[in-house]
Amino acid sequence: MDVKIIGITGGTGSGKSTVVRKIGEVCPDFIIIEQDNYYRSASFVNNSNITAVNFDRPDAFETGLLLSHLQDLKNGKSIEMPQYDFVRHTRKKETVHVEPAPLIILDGLMVLYSPEIRKLLDLKIFVDTPADIRFIRRLERDIKERGRTMESVIKQYLEVVRPGHMEFIEPTKAYADLIIPEGGYNEKAMSVLISFVTHING
């Protein structure tokens, strides 16, 4: 099986998931690997000490494991993908069994940071969305889905998320094959991406 990997990155709340959903509407045979599942555990973190660990640095991820899993999928081998608990900030005991598919979508904040991972990608996408929109989306998500307080979200964003974006995420835009302003709502950019995806699935 000829396996293709698309890497989709961009800042927090940029709309990466919307792009993935749009791909899913035209491509039934694909799998998603979320970089977030490869975060290292930090169970001592809570709302009161949310900046005790910087989750917006490349070393917050177990990149070696992610690279190994992508290589296995590329070679037609199945993997046991870790799962991450964002309420307790720790990796779950359970894993998800993932079989290879013709198309793999790697979704995450820093999927273009590692040169080794970039080499595995057949298409590199950067979703480019204004910072104010991204922050509002993150604020809503973290409060509703991750048990966070508004104060802790704001503190984390100002002290580590925004600086991390400027240092580690924004520069990787230079490696992108396709930059999509406003994510899945950019119809012209999405038409180019969908054309590529449908060609893969032939």
Disulfide bonds with the S-S distance in Angstrom:
none
